[in-house]
């Protein structure tokens, strides 16, 4: 039998590696597409209950800031168990 050339072996290995890479990327995109499509079905749905006291007669910008501060504080306490 004829011995394969070194160049041929390198090209063959490169082709094999690119094939594995392409299959890997395809699987990642397929799985992420399935997960993102599942959002419409409520797979990743989370409900939040925010309990805080906010003063009356705040302007819209101030109200948004107060709500965001309260949510961030509650989220950090829940996530990192800060007492």
SEDREN-633568 format. One record per residue: residue number from 1; x, y, z of N, C-alpha, C, CB in turn. Coordinates in nm, 3 decimals, padded with zeros to 5 digits, always signed. Glycine has a CB too. Layout:
% SEDREN-633568
{num->NUM n_px->X n_py->Y n_pz->Z ca_px->X ca_py->Y ca_pz->Z c_px->X c_py->Y c_pz->Z cb_px->X cb_py->Y cb_pz->Z}
...
//
This chain:
% SEDREN-633568
{num->1 n_px->+00.082 n_py->-00.118 n_pz->+00.000 ca_px->+00.000 ca_py->+00.000 ca_pz->+00.000 c_px->+00.087 c_py->+00.125 c_pz->+00.000 cb_px->-00.094 cb_py->+00.000 cb_pz->+00.120}
{num->2 n_px->+00.029 n_py->+00.228 n_pz->-00.054 ca_px->+00.099 ca_py->+00.355 ca_pz->-00.058 c_px->+00.089 c_py->+00.425 c_pz->+00.077 cb_px->+00.043 cb_py->+00.444 cb_pz->-00.169}
{num->3 n_px->+00.196 n_py->+00.485 n_pz->+00.121 ca_px->+00.195 ca_py->+00.560 ca_pz->+00.246 c_px->+00.136 c_py->+00.699 c_pz->+00.221 cb_px->+00.339 cb_py->+00.571 cb_pz->+00.307}
{num->4 n_px->+00.041 n_py->+00.741 n_pz->+00.305 ca_px->-00.022 ca_py->+00.871 ca_pz->+00.287 c_px->+00.078 c_py->+00.981 c_pz->+00.321 cb_px->-00.148 cb_py->+00.883 cb_pz->+00.374}
{num->5 n_px->+00.068 n_py->+01.089 n_pz->+00.249 ca_px->+00.160 ca_py->+01.200 ca_pz->+00.273 c_px->+00.124 c_py->+01.273 c_pz->+00.402 cb_px->+00.158 cb_py->+01.298 cb_pz->+00.154}
{num->6 n_px->+00.219 n_py->+01.344 n_pz->+00.457 ca_px->+00.201 ca_py->+01.418 ca_pz->+00.581 c_px->+00.096 c_py->+01.529 c_pz->+00.564 cb_px->+00.335 cb_py->+01.477 cb_pz->+00.628}
{num->7 n_px->+00.099 n_py->+01.596 n_pz->+00.447 ca_px->+00.003 ca_py->+01.702 ca_pz->+00.419 c_px->-00.139 c_py->+01.646 c_pz->+00.417 cb_px->+00.035 cb_py->+01.769 cb_pz->+00.285}
{num->8 n_px->-00.157 n_py->+01.531 n_pz->+00.358 ca_px->-00.289 ca_py->+01.468 ca_pz->+00.349 c_px->-00.342 c_py->+01.436 c_pz->+00.489 cb_px->-00.283 cb_py->+01.341 cb_pz->+00.263}
{num->9 n_px->-00.256 n_py->+01.388 n_pz->+00.576 ca_px->-00.298 ca_py->+01.355 ca_pz->+00.712 c_px->-00.338 c_py->+01.480 c_pz->+00.788 cb_px->-00.185 cb_py->+01.282 cb_pz->+00.787}
{num->10 n_px->-00.263 n_py->+01.589 n_pz->+00.769 ca_px->-00.296 ca_py->+01.715 ca_pz->+00.837 c_px->-00.431 c_py->+01.771 c_pz->+00.790 cb_px->-00.185 cb_py->+01.820 cb_pz->+00.814}
{num->11 n_px->-00.453 n_py->+01.767 n_pz->+00.660 ca_px->-00.580 ca_py->+01.817 ca_pz->+00.606 c_px->-00.696 c_py->+01.731 c_pz->+00.655 cb_px->-00.577 cb_py->+01.818 cb_pz->+00.451}
{num->12 n_px->-00.673 n_py->+01.601 n_pz->+00.659 ca_px->-00.777 ca_py->+01.509 ca_pz->+00.707 c_px->-00.811 c_py->+01.537 c_pz->+00.853 cb_px->-00.733 cb_py->+01.363 cb_pz->+00.689}
{num->13 n_px->-00.708 n_py->+01.559 n_pz->+00.937 ca_px->-00.730 ca_py->+01.589 ca_pz->+01.079 c_px->-00.800 c_py->+01.723 c_pz->+01.096 cb_px->-00.596 cb_py->+01.590 cb_pz->+01.155}
{num->14 n_px->-00.761 n_py->+01.823 n_pz->+01.015 ca_px->-00.826 ca_py->+01.955 ca_pz->+01.020 c_px->-00.974 c_py->+01.942 c_pz->+00.983 cb_px->-00.755 cb_py->+02.055 cb_pz->+00.926}
{num->15 n_px->-01.003 n_py->+01.866 n_pz->+00.880 ca_px->-01.140 ca_py->+01.845 ca_pz->+00.836 c_px->-01.222 c_py->+01.777 c_pz->+00.945 cb_px->-01.143 cb_py->+01.761 cb_pz->+00.707}
{num->16 n_px->-01.164 n_py->+01.677 n_pz->+01.011 ca_px->-01.231 ca_py->+01.608 ca_pz->+01.121 c_px->-01.260 c_py->+01.704 c_pz->+01.236 cb_px->-01.145 cb_py->+01.489 cb_pz->+01.171}
{num->17 n_px->-01.160 n_py->+01.785 n_pz->+01.274 ca_px->-01.177 ca_py->+01.879 ca_pz->+01.385 c_px->-01.281 c_py->+01.986 c_pz->+01.353 cb_px->-01.044 cb_py->+01.945 cb_pz->+01.418}
{num->18 n_px->-01.280 n_py->+02.036 n_pz->+01.230 ca_px->-01.381 ca_py->+02.134 ca_pz->+01.191 c_px->-01.521 c_py->+02.073 c_pz->+01.192 cb_px->-01.350 cb_py->+02.191 cb_pz->+01.050}
{num->19 n_px->-01.530 n_py->+01.946 n_pz->+01.157 ca_px->-01.659 ca_py->+01.877 ca_pz->+01.163 c_px->-01.710 c_py->+01.866 c_pz->+01.305 cb_px->-01.647 cb_py->+01.738 cb_pz->+01.101}
{num->20 n_px->-01.621 n_py->+01.829 n_pz->+01.398 ca_px->-01.661 ca_py->+01.822 ca_pz->+01.539 c_px->-01.704 c_py->+01.960 c_pz->+01.590 cb_px->-01.546 cb_py->+01.767 cb_pz->+01.625}
{num->21 n_px->-01.630 n_py->+02.062 n_pz->+01.552 ca_px->-01.663 ca_py->+02.199 ca_pz->+01.595 c_px->-01.800 c_py->+02.239 c_pz->+01.542 cb_px->-01.555 cb_py->+02.299 cb_pz->+01.547}
{num->22 n_px->-01.826 n_py->+02.209 n_pz->+01.414 ca_px->-01.953 ca_py->+02.245 ca_pz->+01.353 c_px->-02.069 c_py->+02.171 c_pz->+01.420 cb_px->-01.950 cb_py->+02.213 cb_pz->+01.203}
{num->23 n_px->-02.051 n_py->+02.045 n_pz->+01.450 ca_px->-02.155 ca_py->+01.969 ca_pz->+01.519 c_px->-02.180 c_py->+02.026 c_pz->+01.658 cb_px->-02.116 cb_py->+01.819 cb_pz->+01.529}
{num->24 n_px->-02.073 n_py->+02.062 n_pz->+01.728 ca_px->-02.088 ca_py->+02.121 ca_pz->+01.862 c_px->-02.164 c_py->+02.251 c_pz->+01.859 cb_px->-01.952 cb_py->+02.143 cb_pz->+01.924}
{num->25 n_px->-02.128 n_py->+02.340 n_pz->+01.767 ca_px->-02.197 ca_py->+02.468 ca_pz->+01.756 c_px->-02.344 c_py->+02.447 c_pz->+01.719 cb_px->-02.128 cb_py->+02.558 cb_pz->+01.651}
{num->26 n_px->-02.371 n_py->+02.353 n_pz->+01.631 ca_px->-02.509 ca_py->+02.324 ca_pz->+01.590 c_px->-02.591 c_py->+02.276 c_pz->+01.710 cb_px->-02.511 cb_py->+02.218 cb_pz->+01.479}
{num->27 n_px->-02.534 n_py->+02.189 n_pz->+01.792 ca_px->-02.605 ca_py->+02.141 ca_pz->+01.910 c_px->-02.632 c_py->+02.253 c_pz->+02.009 cb_px->-02.526 cb_py->+02.029 cb_pz->+01.978}
{num->28 n_px->-02.535 n_py->+02.342 n_pz->+02.029 ca_px->-02.554 ca_py->+02.454 ca_pz->+02.122 c_px->-02.667 c_py->+02.544 c_pz->+02.072 cb_px->-02.423 cb_py->+02.536 cb_pz->+02.136}
{num->29 n_px->-02.667 n_py->+02.577 n_pz->+01.944 ca_px->-02.774 ca_py->+02.661 ca_pz->+01.890 c_px->-02.910 c_py->+02.592 c_pz->+01.897 cb_px->-02.742 cb_py->+02.700 cb_pz->+01.745}
{num->30 n_px->-02.912 n_py->+02.462 n_pz->+01.873 ca_px->-03.038 ca_py->+02.389 ca_pz->+01.879 c_px->-03.094 c_py->+02.389 c_pz->+02.021 cb_px->-03.018 cb_py->+02.244 cb_pz->+01.830}
{num->31 n_px->-03.009 n_py->+02.360 n_pz->+02.119 ca_px->-03.057 ca_py->+02.357 ca_pz->+02.258 c_px->-03.100 c_py->+02.495 c_pz->+02.305 cb_px->-02.948 cb_py->+02.302 cb_pz->+02.351}
{num->32 n_px->-03.023 n_py->+02.599 n_pz->+02.271 ca_px->-03.062 ca_py->+02.733 ca_pz->+02.314 c_px->-03.191 c_py->+02.776 c_pz->+02.245 cb_px->-02.950 cb_py->+02.835 cb_pz->+02.284}
{num->33 n_px->-03.212 n_py->+02.734 n_pz->+02.121 ca_px->-03.337 ca_py->+02.767 ca_pz->+02.053 c_px->-03.456 c_py->+02.700 c_pz->+02.117 cb_px->-03.329 cb_py->+02.726 cb_pz->+01.908}
{num->34 n_px->-03.438 n_py->+02.576 n_pz->+02.161 ca_px->-03.547 ca_py->+02.505 ca_pz->+02.229 c_px->-03.580 c_py->+02.573 c_pz->+02.361 cb_px->-03.508 cb_py->+02.358 cb_pz->+02.254}
{num->35 n_px->-03.477 n_py->+02.611 n_pz->+02.436 ca_px->-03.500 ca_py->+02.678 ca_pz->+02.565 c_px->-03.568 c_py->+02.813 c_pz->+02.543 cb_px->-03.368 cb_py->+02.697 cb_pz->+02.641}
{num->36 n_px->-03.521 n_py->+02.891 n_pz->+02.447 ca_px->-03.582 ca_py->+03.021 ca_pz->+02.423 c_px->-03.724 c_py->+03.009 c_pz->+02.370 cb_px->-03.498 cb_py->+03.101 cb_pz->+02.325}
{num->37 n_px->-03.753 n_py->+02.906 n_pz->+02.293 ca_px->-03.890 ca_py->+02.885 ca_pz->+02.245 c_px->-03.982 c_py->+02.844 c_pz->+02.361 cb_px->-03.892 cb_py->+02.776 cb_pz->+02.135}
{num->38 n_px->-03.925 n_py->+02.782 n_pz->+02.462 ca_px->-04.003 ca_py->+02.740 ca_pz->+02.578 c_px->-04.048 c_py->+02.855 c_pz->+02.665 cb_px->-03.924 cb_py->+02.645 cb_pz->+02.659}
{num->39 n_px->-03.990 n_py->+02.973 n_pz->+02.643 ca_px->-04.034 ca_py->+03.089 ca_pz->+02.722 c_px->-04.181 c_py->+03.117 c_pz->+02.702 cb_px->-03.952 cb_py->+03.212 cb_pz->+02.686}
{num->40 n_px->-04.230 n_py->+03.099 n_pz->+02.581 ca_px->-04.372 ca_py->+03.124 ca_pz->+02.552 c_px->-04.461 c_py->+03.024 c_pz->+02.625 cb_px->-04.397 cb_py->+03.116 cb_pz->+02.400}
{num->41 n_px->-04.407 n_py->+02.909 n_pz->+02.660 ca_px->-04.485 ca_py->+02.808 ca_pz->+02.731 c_px->-04.479 c_py->+02.826 c_pz->+02.882 cb_px->-04.437 cb_py->+02.669 cb_pz->+02.695}
{num->42 n_px->-04.398 n_py->+02.922 n_pz->+02.928 ca_px->-04.389 ca_py->+02.950 ca_pz->+03.071 c_px->-04.286 c_py->+02.866 c_pz->+03.143 cb_px->-04.521 cb_py->+02.931 cb_pz->+03.135}
{num->43 n_px->-04.190 n_py->+02.807 n_pz->+03.072 ca_px->-04.088 ca_py->+02.723 ca_pz->+03.136 c_px->-03.999 c_py->+02.804 c_pz->+03.228 cb_px->-04.003 cb_py->+02.654 cb_pz->+03.030}
{num->44 n_px->-03.970 n_py->+02.928 n_pz->+03.191 ca_px->-03.876 ca_py->+03.010 ca_pz->+03.267 c_px->-03.947 c_py->+03.121 c_pz->+03.346 cb_px->-03.772 cb_py->+03.072 cb_pz->+03.174}
{num->45 n_px->-04.074 n_py->+03.103 n_pz->+03.367 ca_px->-04.152 ca_py->+03.208 ca_pz->+03.431 c_px->-04.119 c_py->+03.218 c_pz->+03.579 cb_px->-04.301 cb_py->+03.181 cb_pz->+03.413}
{num->46 n_px->-04.103 n_py->+03.340 n_pz->+03.625 ca_px->-04.078 ca_py->+03.365 ca_pz->+03.766 c_px->-04.174 c_py->+03.474 c_pz->+03.812 cb_px->-03.930 cb_py->+03.407 cb_pz->+03.792}
{num->47 n_px->-04.224 n_py->+03.457 n_pz->+03.932 ca_px->-04.315 ca_py->+03.557 ca_pz->+03.987 c_px->-04.245 c_py->+03.627 c_pz->+04.103 cb_px->-04.448 cb_py->+03.491 cb_pz->+04.034}
{num->48 n_px->-04.266 n_py->+03.757 n_pz->+04.112 ca_px->-04.205 ca_py->+03.837 ca_pz->+04.216 c_px->-04.314 c_py->+03.906 c_pz->+04.297 cb_px->-04.107 cb_py->+03.940 cb_pz->+04.157}
{num->49 n_px->-04.295 n_py->+03.907 n_pz->+04.426 ca_px->-04.382 ca_py->+03.983 ca_pz->+04.514 c_px->-04.294 c_py->+04.085 c_pz->+04.585 cb_px->-04.459 cb_py->+03.889 cb_pz->+04.617}
{num->50 n_px->-04.327 n_py->+04.210 n_pz->+04.568 ca_px->-04.246 ca_py->+04.317 ca_pz->+04.624 c_px->-04.326 c_py->+04.389 c_pz->+04.731 cb_px->-04.200 cb_py->+04.417 cb_pz->+04.512}
{num->51 n_px->-04.278 n_py->+04.383 n_pz->+04.853 ca_px->-04.342 ca_py->+04.452 ca_pz->+04.964 c_px->-04.253 c_py->+04.565 c_pz->+05.010 cb_px->-04.372 cb_py->+04.354 cb_pz->+05.081}
{num->52 n_px->-04.302 n_py->+04.686 n_pz->+04.997 ca_px->-04.226 ca_py->+04.804 ca_pz->+05.040 c_px->-04.322 c_py->+04.919 c_pz->+05.065 cb_px->-04.119 cb_py->+04.843 cb_pz->+04.935}
{num->53 n_px->-04.276 n_py->+05.017 n_pz->+05.137 ca_px->-04.355 ca_py->+05.137 ca_pz->+05.163 c_px->-04.299 c_py->+05.250 c_pz->+05.078 cb_px->-04.354 cb_py->+05.176 cb_pz->+05.315}
{num->54 n_px->-04.390 n_py->+05.317 n_pz->+05.005 ca_px->-04.350 ca_py->+05.427 ca_pz->+04.918 c_px->-04.439 c_py->+05.546 c_pz->+04.951 cb_px->-04.361 cb_py->+05.387 cb_pz->+04.766}
{num->55 n_px->-04.378 n_py->+05.663 n_pz->+04.956 ca_px->-04.452 ca_py->+05.784 ca_pz->+04.991 c_px->-04.554 c_py->+05.820 c_pz->+04.881 cb_px->-04.355 cb_py->+05.901 cb_pz->+05.014}
{num->56 n_px->-04.654 n_py->+05.897 n_pz->+04.921 ca_px->-04.754 ca_py->+05.943 ca_pz->+04.826 c_px->-04.700 c_py->+06.061 c_pz->+04.745 cb_px->-04.884 cb_py->+05.984 cb_pz->+04.899}
{num->57 n_px->-04.761 n_py->+06.082 n_pz->+04.631 ca_px->-04.738 ca_py->+06.198 ca_pz->+04.546 c_px->-04.593 c_py->+06.210 c_pz->+04.498 cb_px->-04.777 cb_py->+06.323 cb_pz->+04.621}
{num->58 n_px->-04.534 n_py->+06.099 n_pz->+04.458 ca_px->-04.401 ca_py->+06.104 ca_pz->+04.399 c_px->-04.413 c_py->+06.125 c_pz->+04.249 cb_px->-04.321 cb_py->+05.974 cb_pz->+04.430}
{num->59 n_px->-04.313 n_py->+06.189 n_pz->+04.194 ca_px->-04.311 ca_py->+06.201 ca_pz->+04.048 c_px->-04.273 c_py->+06.066 c_pz->+03.989 cb_px->-04.211 cb_py->+06.313 cb_pz->+04.002}
{num->60 n_px->-04.301 n_py->+06.052 n_pz->+03.861 ca_px->-04.282 ca_py->+05.923 ca_pz->+03.795 c_px->-04.137 c_py->+05.873 c_pz->+03.806 cb_px->-04.322 cb_py->+05.932 cb_pz->+03.648}
{num->61 n_px->-04.043 n_py->+05.962 n_pz->+03.786 ca_px->-03.902 ca_py->+05.923 ca_pz->+03.790 c_px->-03.862 c_py->+05.877 c_pz->+03.931 cb_px->-03.812 cb_py->+06.039 cb_pz->+03.745}
{num->62 n_px->-03.906 n_py->+05.951 n_pz->+04.031 ca_px->-03.876 ca_py->+05.915 ca_pz->+04.170 c_px->-03.941 c_py->+05.782 c_pz->+04.208 cb_px->-03.923 cb_py->+06.025 cb_pz->+04.266}
{num->63 n_px->-04.065 n_py->+05.762 n_pz->+04.161 ca_px->-04.136 ca_py->+05.638 ca_pz->+04.189 c_px->-04.062 c_py->+05.518 c_pz->+04.129 cb_px->-04.280 cb_py->+05.645 cb_pz->+04.135}
{num->64 n_px->-04.018 n_py->+05.530 n_pz->+04.004 ca_px->-03.942 ca_py->+05.422 ca_pz->+03.940 c_px->-03.814 c_py->+05.392 c_pz->+04.017 cb_px->-03.909 cb_py->+05.459 cb_pz->+03.795}
{num->65 n_px->-03.745 n_py->+05.497 n_pz->+04.062 ca_px->-03.622 ca_py->+05.477 ca_pz->+04.139 c_px->-03.650 c_py->+05.404 c_pz->+04.270 cb_px->-03.554 cb_py->+05.612 cb_pz->+04.167}
{num->66 n_px->-03.756 n_py->+05.443 n_pz->+04.340 ca_px->-03.791 ca_py->+05.377 ca_pz->+04.467 c_px->-03.825 c_py->+05.230 c_pz->+04.445 cb_px->-03.911 cb_py->+05.450 cb_pz->+04.534}
{num->67 n_px->-03.902 n_py->+05.201 n_pz->+04.341 ca_px->-03.938 ca_py->+05.062 ca_pz->+04.313 c_px->-03.815 c_py->+04.982 c_pz->+04.278 cb_px->-04.041 cb_py->+05.055 cb_pz->+04.199}
{num->68 n_px->-03.727 n_py->+05.037 n_pz->+04.194 ca_px->-03.604 ca_py->+04.967 ca_pz->+04.158 c_px->-03.515 c_py->+04.942 c_pz->+04.279 cb_px->-03.528 cb_py->+05.047 cb_pz->+04.053}
{num->69 n_px->-03.502 n_py->+05.042 n_pz->+04.367 ca_px->-03.421 ca_py->+05.024 ca_pz->+04.488 c_px->-03.479 c_py->+04.913 c_pz->+04.576 cb_px->-03.414 cb_py->+05.156 cb_pz->+04.567}
{num->70 n_px->-03.610 n_py->+04.914 n_pz->+04.594 ca_px->-03.674 ca_py->+04.812 ca_pz->+04.678 c_px->-03.657 c_py->+04.673 c_pz->+04.617 cb_px->-03.823 cb_py->+04.844 cb_pz->+04.697}
{num->71 n_px->-03.675 n_py->+04.663 n_pz->+04.485 ca_px->-03.659 ca_py->+04.533 ca_pz->+04.419 c_px->-03.516 c_py->+04.485 c_pz->+04.431 cb_px->-03.701 cb_py->+04.543 cb_pz->+04.271}
{num->72 n_px->-03.418 n_py->+04.572 n_pz->+04.405 ca_px->-03.278 ca_py->+04.532 ca_pz->+04.412 c_px->-03.241 c_py->+04.488 c_pz->+04.553 cb_px->-03.188 cb_py->+04.646 cb_pz->+04.368}
{num->73 n_px->-03.291 n_py->+04.561 n_pz->+04.654 ca_px->-03.261 ca_py->+04.524 ca_pz->+04.792 c_px->-03.320 c_py->+04.386 c_pz->+04.824 cb_px->-03.317 cb_py->+04.630 cb_pz->+04.890}
{num->74 n_px->-03.444 n_py->+04.365 n_pz->+04.785 ca_px->-03.509 ca_py->+04.236 ca_pz->+04.812 c_px->-03.441 c_py->+04.123 c_pz->+04.734 cb_px->-03.660 cb_py->+04.242 cb_pz->+04.776}
{num->75 n_px->-03.401 n_py->+04.150 n_pz->+04.610 ca_px->-03.333 ca_py->+04.049 ca_pz->+04.528 c_px->-03.199 c_py->+04.012 c_pz->+04.590 cb_px->-03.314 cb_py->+04.099 cb_pz->+04.384}
{num->76 n_px->-03.123 n_py->+04.111 n_pz->+04.635 ca_px->-02.993 ca_py->+04.083 ca_pz->+04.697 c_px->-03.009 c_py->+04.005 c_pz->+04.827 cb_px->-02.918 cb_py->+04.214 cb_pz->+04.723}
{num->77 n_px->-03.110 n_py->+04.041 n_pz->+04.906 ca_px->-03.133 ca_py->+03.967 ca_pz->+05.031 c_px->-03.169 c_py->+03.822 c_pz->+05.002 cb_px->-03.245 cb_py->+04.034 cb_pz->+05.114}
{num->78 n_px->-03.250 n_py->+03.800 n_pz->+04.901 ca_px->-03.291 ca_py->+03.664 ca_pz->+04.866 c_px->-03.174 c_py->+03.585 c_pz->+04.807 cb_px->-03.408 cb_py->+03.668 cb_pz->+04.767}
{num->79 n_px->-03.094 n_py->+03.651 n_pz->+04.723 ca_px->-02.985 ca_py->+03.583 ca_pz->+04.654 c_px->-02.869 c_py->+03.553 c_pz->+04.748 cb_px->-02.938 cb_py->+03.668 cb_pz->+04.538}
{num->80 n_px->-02.829 n_py->+03.652 n_pz->+04.827 ca_px->-02.709 ca_py->+03.637 ca_pz->+04.910 c_px->-02.739 c_py->+03.618 c_pz->+05.058 cb_px->-02.621 cb_py->+03.755 cb_pz->+04.893}
{num->81 n_px->-02.867 n_py->+03.606 n_pz->+05.093 ca_px->-02.910 ca_py->+03.585 ca_pz->+05.231 c_px->-02.853 c_py->+03.690 c_pz->+05.326 cb_px->-02.868 cb_py->+03.446 cb_pz->+05.278}
{num->82 n_px->-02.865 n_py->+03.816 n_pz->+05.286 ca_px->-02.820 ca_py->+03.928 ca_pz->+05.370 c_px->-02.934 c_py->+03.959 c_pz->+05.467 cb_px->-02.782 cb_py->+04.055 cb_pz->+05.283}
{num->83 n_px->-02.902 n_py->+03.966 n_pz->+05.592 ca_px->-03.007 ca_py->+03.994 ca_pz->+05.692 c_px->-03.003 c_py->+04.135 c_pz->+05.737 cb_px->-02.993 cb_py->+03.903 cb_pz->+05.810}
//
